[in-house]
């Protein structure tokens, strides 16, 4: 998917962007725990994963991390791909702007959506709004996109020094499966994309599509990886390697879990439904 950026609105400036958190503990709209984590992988905070351990002895939500040396055909890794179901469609800007997206209007929104206070759906609405309104870390740029136009504007603004063109990559299943965590073998690393700048957008639990987007301004690489699960599942996965983690906290658990040093590259898979945006060269006409 390639888009020509239209130029971001004033709201896309860092000081004006509603911010998220490092790890978002998600409640799905039906109250299940399928949407357990959204990771701000620039400052990853996940727990209880020993790299290379059997998939039956780890916190499933942590089984997304790996190192650059793991990224080779034949390598087997335990990977957790949460099931998020079919995400709701993104609204147009006109539709989204007609519905207040603010915790100050929470009760009115619950009435509008006919959600009972305290219900799983009401908690999901409250959580997503609260997460999007939390103060950002110094130097971070985050934004909750409520429409297709606002997401494109934000991505365009973040890539304004790189390119007017950008593309989204996403993980997809080639087979139906109900298994969340299993050992996957890398069949092929089919594509490698240098991404000095990138934007990750994570689907949030809400009655309509809301994406929590955050920018990574340091050196990254994006990979498209073909995987096969031990039960035969096939996944075309997107992964990201953050090549310079020297600005991460020294006690970040990613280093301990992977058995690497502060500053070393950290890689992770993106779950189904989330997007990775990277700038691209101007397309050529055939």
N, C-alpha and C positions, 0 to 999 in steps of 0.2 A: 504494500500500500504506500504509494508516494503522494505527498501533498505539497502544494505550493503554499508556503506560509503567507498569511495576510497581514502580519504585524500585530504584536500583542497590544492589548489595551493597557491603560494605566494601572489597572489592578494587578498586572503581572509583575510589577516591581517588587523586589524582595521585601521591603518594609510593609507593603500593603497586602501580602499574600496570607490568607488564613493558613495556619500551620497544623501539622500532624504530630505524631509521636514516633518513637523509635521502633517499638513493637506494638502493633495494634492487636489486642485480643478481641477477635471478632465474634459476634453472635450472628448466625445466619438469620434470615427473616422468618424462618419457621422454627427457630429455637434450637436447631441441631448445632453440633460443634464442627461441621465440615469446614467452615471458614475460620480456622483457629488462629492463624497468625498472618499478619502482613509485616514483612521485615524491612525496616530501613537498613539496608545492608551496608551503608556507609559506616554505620556504627552498630553493627550486629549485636543483638542481645538475645541469644537463645540458650537453652539449658540442656545439659545432660546427654550430650552426644559425644561418644568416643569414636574418633575417626577410624574407619575400617572395622568396627565391631559388627557382629551379626545384627541384622535388622530386628530381631526379636528381643534385643537387650538395650534399646535406646528410646529416647523421647522421639516419637515420630516426627514432630514438627521441626526437629533439628536436623533431620536427614535430608538436607539440601546442599550442604557444604562439601567442597572438595578442593584439591590443590591443582595447580597447572600440570604437575607430573601425572595426575590421574587421568587427564584428558587425552586418552589414546584408545584406539580400537582394541577390544578384548578385555578392557578393565571392567571389573564388576563392582558396583557401588550400591549400598542401600539408599533408596530415594523415596521421599514422601511426596506424593502428588495429591493434595486435598481435592475432594469433589465439591465444586461450587455450584453445580447445576448450570442451567442455561441463564446467563446474566440478563437482566432486563435491558431493553433497548435504551440508548441514550436519547434524551429529549432534545428538541431544537432549543436554541437560545430563547426564542419567544416563549415556548412552553415552560422552560426552566425558570425564566425571570418572573413568570406569573405566580410562582410558588415560593414563598420566603424560605431561604435555607439558613436558618439561624435558631440557636437554642432559645433565644428570647421569644420565639413564636412556637415553642414546643407543643403546648397544649392545643393551640389552634391547629397545628399540623396533625396531631393525633386525632382530633375531631374530623379534619379534612379527609384523612385516610381511613377513618372508622376503626382506629386501633384502641383497644382498651388499655388504660394506664396500667403499667406493670406487666403487661403481656410481653412475650418474646419479641414481637414485632415493634412494640413501643420502645423496648430497651435497645433494640438495634438502631432505631431512629435517633434516640438520645445519645447512644454511644458514638455514632458516626458524626453527628453534629459537634459533639464535645471534642472528638479527636481532631476535627478539622479546624477548631477554634483555639487549640492549645498553642502557646507561644513557641516559636521555632528556636532551635539552637543557633548560636552565633555562626554566621557563614553559610547556613543552610537555606535553601530556597524550596519551598513546598507550596502545594496548591491543591484544593479539592475542586475538580471539574464537574460541573452540574449539567453540562451540555457538550455536544460535539464541537461547537464553535469555541467554547471556552477552553477545551483541551487543546485544540489546534492552535489557538492564540498563545497559550502558555508555552507549548513546545516551540512555536515559532519565535517567541521572545527569547527563550533560553538558548536557541541556536542562532540568534541574530548575527553573531560574529563568525559563524562557521559556514552556513549555507541557507539559502531560501527553501531548500528541499530537504525532506526527511521521510523516514520510513518506520513503520511499526513492525516489530517481530513478536510472535507469541507462540507458546507451546500448544501442541494439539495432539489428541489421541488418534491413532489409526485403527484401534480396535476398542470395543466396549469392554469396560472393566469395572469391578466394584472394589478392587483391592487398593487400599490407600498407600501402604508401605510394603515394598518388596525389593529384592535385589534385581538391579538392572545391569545388563552388559552393554557397553558402548559398541555399537556396530560400525559407526562412521562419524567422523567429525566433518560434516559436509560443507561448512562455511565458516570463515573467520572474518570478523568485521572489526577493524580498529575504530574505537569510539572514544576519542579524548573527552568528549562531552556526550552524555546520554541522559534520558529522562525515563524513570520507571513509574508506571501508573498501575495501581492496585485497585481492583474492584472492591467496593465497600457494601455492607448490608444496608439496603434502603429500598423503598418501594419502586424507585426508578434508578437508573444507573448513575452512580456517583463514583468517580475515580480519584483516589488519593495519589497525587503525583509529586515526585521529588527529583531534583536534578543532581547529577553526579558530575562535577566539573574537573575531576582528576582523570588520569590515564585509565582507560578501561578497554577490554576486548569483549565482544559479543560472539558467541559461537552457536551454530545450529548443530545439534547432536542427535543422531538416530540411536534409539535405545530399544532393547528388547528385555522384557521382564522374565523372571524365572517361570512364570505361568503362561508365557507366550504373548503377553501384552506388548504392543508396539506403540512407541511415543516418539514424535518429532519434537524434541525439547529445545528450548532456548536457554542458554546459560550466559552468565556474565562473570568475568574475572576482573576484579579491582587490582590493578597492577601495583599501585603505590598506596599502602595503608599506614604510612608514617604519621599521618595526622589522626589516626584512630587512637582511642585510649589504650594505654599499655596493658591494662588488665582486661581488655576485650576478650570474651570467652572464645571467640573464633580462633585465636592463636593457640589457645590451650587445646581446643577440640581437634584442631588439625595438626598439632605438634609442630608449629612453625614459629618463627620469630616475628616480633613487632616490625611492621614495614613490609613483610613478605606478601606476595599476591594471595588474595582470598577469592575463591570462586563459589558460585551457587547457581542452582537451577531456578527458573521462574515458574511459578505454578500456572496451571491452566486458567485462562480468563484475564490474566494480567498482561500488560503491554510494556515493551521496551522500545523507546523511540531513539533513533540515531540520525544525525545529519548525513545526507548523501550528496554526491556531485550532481550538477545539473544534468538531467536526462538528455540523451542524444536522440535525435529523430532518425529513424531508419528510412 
